[in-house]
């Protein structure tokens, strides 16, 4: 029988024993070792060129504000990084997993509770001559339970939880990278649509003038009525494009507003340099650096670390489990003797359990955890190869899209001259309006295709930057 001081000593002793057992106990299960991954010393560039920049910082190491210099675009990115819901949800996942680590880690320590009870009653006078009134009684107790982590079961679970927390942190960075990419891509798309709308409106103006001229000639009997109808056909082809482009602009603005965490509405997009060609020299860095920079690779490895720890969790289930509980307290039948040492009580219970037969459950759990780890090894390796592919594709696109845009520009120049010559020939009576119709249609298509080529070329900078793992850095 003990007093309060004795109860406190019990709790202290149990806590000290828990710490000692945790420090001295072994941890079963394999230690994590990074798998072998195929990595070439250089990236595959266009036309089998080997691309690497060992002496320069990679484009992926640069801050997004250094890569995308348009003030208008930078403001959109900053707003998205503050208000985007996907990014905020990813941040909440981190907070949730952080608390899960705390919950999991708590299993390594004794669980101590304190409690008490009291009773008081005033009895009627008719009973006071047989039962003392009022009746009072009370108790106070302190109890502790603990399962020593001899085999590292709880430590492995904590290791897995921490690895999952790291995976969530890298997942948030991956969302951040993707968000920067989406905002820039959407902005470039808006500027391309703006350019297409300008071309369509300019074409409409030219074709309206052509219709007026053809109508004058047709009224004077110089040209057949079919020429007027063909001129109107050209005009209506251009006018029908305008509402379609306007629809795409407004819907793309709504998409941008969602990225910004805002309700549908207009977005400012006026920067003239948005479709400018990217710089010709873009340092890619070394492939080995990609393993440390790409968030998806880091996330995949953190998940692999967690799976490796789960093997230790499954293996620890094969070993004996010791559980210890102790309780001590004081009590009395009156408030005055509640803490009287003569009313103290203490007990302790220990139990040891060793699995003997579980029908293959424990072995199945162990094998399952091993197979899950092997699956994540393959996922990790595939993620790395996917990253190398992304960088190679982006490097190829940078050069090939530049060549496409240059050829498309030559096509537009040729189409403009062909249209000019056709109109001169038509006005001089040397050709039919069919030639004007054909050359004008070809010019309009070529101008729209040139804008698409400029958009694709501008996007290669975004694609390469993201492929190299840039955009998540603060």
Secondary structure, 3 states (H helix, E strand, C coil): CCCHHHHHHHHHHHHHHHHHHHHHCCCCCCCCCCCCCCCCCCEECHHHCEECCCCCCCHHHCCHHHHCCCHHHHHHHHHHHHHCHHHHHHHHHHHHHHHHHHHHHHHHCCEEEEEEEEEEECCCHHHHCCCCCCEEEEEEEEEEEECCCCCCHHHHHHHHHHHHHHHHHHHHHHHHHHHHHHHHHHHHHHHHHHHHHHHHHHHHHHHHHHHHHHHHHHHCCCCCHHHHHHHHHHHHHHHHHHHHHHHHHHHHHHHHHHHCCCCCCCCCCCCCCCCCCCCCCCCCCCHHHHHHHCHHHHHHHHHHHHHHHHHHHHHHCCCCEEEEEEEEEEEECCHHHCCCHHHEEEEEEEEEECCCCCCCHHHHHHHHHHHHHHHHHHHHHHHHHHHHHHHHHHHHHHHHHHHHHHHHHHHHHHHHHHHHHHHHHHHCCCCCHHHHHHHHHHHHHHHHHHHHHHHHHHHHHHHHHHHCCCCCCC
